[in-house]
Amino acid sequence: MAGKLSLAYFLSGGCGGCDMAIVDLSETLVDVLPQLEVVFWAPTVADVKYKDLEAMPDKSIDVGLYSGMVRLGEQEHIAKVMRQKCKVLVAYGACAALGGIPGMGNMHTKEEIFRTAYFDTYSTDNPEGITPQTRCVVDGKYELTLPEFYGHVRTLQEVVPVDYFVGGCPPHHSFVGQAILAILQGKLPPPGSWITSGKAVCDVCDRNPAARGEERQPIKEIRRTTDGVPEEGKCLLQQGYLCLGPVTQGDCGALCPKVNIPCRGCGGPIPGVKDFGLRAVSAIAGLLADEALVDQIPSPVKLFYRYSLPASLLGQKVK
């Protein structure tokens, strides 16, 4: 690409981990910066205002990275502005692409969430029953506003058209570097695709029995991560720890299994899968030695849809 590539970044309903994945590029980022012009990075890095982004000409920004899910009116507004100003818009990270951990909120109504947050916790003292309002007038002359809190979490794609998706919670910095280089070099897949190596976590996991020429054994028991210590080097699934590595993109390099933690699916679905949770249910069910083990799986929705409930066929219908 001739000249510098202009980049915009917005942290929406996320934790900031996706920002850190870029910062963690460290020396690699320094090498890339001469080819990038960061024109907007809010609210974590640059002291810029929304009006600065709104004032930019339409399609004047080459690439926009939108991190985080959409739950507030403010987040929806900036998503639409980013789409208007950016030639290419990327749903960056699990929250933007799938809904992420905040998407678990779709299992509850807005009223239930407010009841828990502002009334039912042991540390809450709210005798007047005050809850957040979109508009409040103080002393009869000062108007304060808050963005609207919507009834459910949405992915970025539910709000605006998205050109590419990047998984991870957060994306691993080494893969972020590869993605940025792919953008700079114009070596991107067809629009609508995930930017990914295309390999599952199991494909890059040292614990995979197939990598040693061994036959995979069925799951004979269900164990939680608090149940003992996994045997080093042995497949976590075969030990009974429910690992979603077979259906999750392995752009992270299988880091969780390397430290005895089962994959939970933050990388997003392997290519060709539309509903991550359904494919995960199918994969695990097919490996069980006995159907009775299904009853031992703790909190199935929170296991199989932990990162992807808003993007699933269930969407906001789970109550």
C-alpha positions, 0 to 999 in steps of 0.5 A, a space after each residue: 500500500 502506497 504511503 502510510 495506512 491510517 488506523 482508527 481504534 475504539 474500545 467499546 464494551 470491553 476490558 482493555 485487553 485487546 488494546 494491550 495485545 497491540 501494545 504488547 507487540 513491543 519492538 514489532 510495533 515500533 517497526 510497524 509504526 512508520 507504516 501506520 498513522 494512528 488517527 484515532 485511539 479512544 478512550 485508552 491511548 490518545 486524548 481525542 474526542 468523539 467529535 474529532 472522529 465525527 469530523 473526519 471525511 467519510 472513508 478517509 480512514 483505511 482500517 478501523 479496529 473496533 474492540 468490545 461488544 455493543 450494549 450502550 447507546 454510545 457504543 452503537 453510535 461510535 460503531 456507526 461512525 466508525 463504519 462511516 469513516 473507515 474503508 475496512 472495519 474489523 471486529 477485533 477480539 471475542 467481544 466485538 466478534 462474538 459478544 464475549 464474556 459480557 454476552 452472558 448478560 443475555 441470560 438475564 433481563 435488564 431489570 434483573 441486572 439492575 436489581 443485582 447491581 443497585 439493590 441486592 448486593 451486600 455492599 449496596 446502600 440504596 434506600 432511595 432506589 436510585 438507578 441510572 437514568 439517561 438524563 438528570 437535571 442538577 440544581 435546576 440548570 445542569 443537565 447530566 446524561 448517560 448513554 442508554 443501557 440496552 436490554 441485551 448485548 449485541 455483536 458489532 455485526 448486529 449493528 453495522 456491516 463488518 469486513 473482517 473478524 479477529 478472535 481471542 480474549 484478547 488476541 495473542 500479540 504475535 498473531 495481532 502482529 501477523 494480522 496487522 502485517 497482512 493488512 499493510 501488505 494487502 494479503 487479506 482473505 475475502 471480506 466477511 472472513 475471519 483473519 486466522 491461521 485456519 488451524 484449531 487449538 488441537 492442531 497446534 497443541 502439544 498434548 494432541 494424541 494424534 501428534 504422537 501417533 496415538 489413538 484418541 480415547 473417549 471421555 470417561 469422566 467429567 472433571 472441573 479445573 479444581 478437581 486435581 492436577 492434570 497429568 502433564 503432556 496428556 490430552 486434557 479432554 481424555 483426562 475429563 477436563 472439558 477442553 474446546 480445543 477441537 472447535 476453536 481457532 488456534 491462533 493463540 498457539 494453544 497457550 491455555 493447555 500449555 499451562 494445564 487450563 482447558 481451552 474455553 473457546 475465546 479464539 472463535 469458531 474454526 472456519 466453516 462453523 456458524 454457531 460455535 456453541 452448537 459445534 462445541 456441544 456436538 464435538 464434546 457429545 461425540 467424545 463421551 464414552 457414556 451419555 449419562 456423563 452429560 448430566 455431570 457437565 456444570 453450567 453447559 450454557 456458560 461452558 459452550 457459549 461463554 464467549 459467543 452467546 450473542 452471536 449464536 442462534 440462541 442470541 438473546 432468547 436465553 432467559 
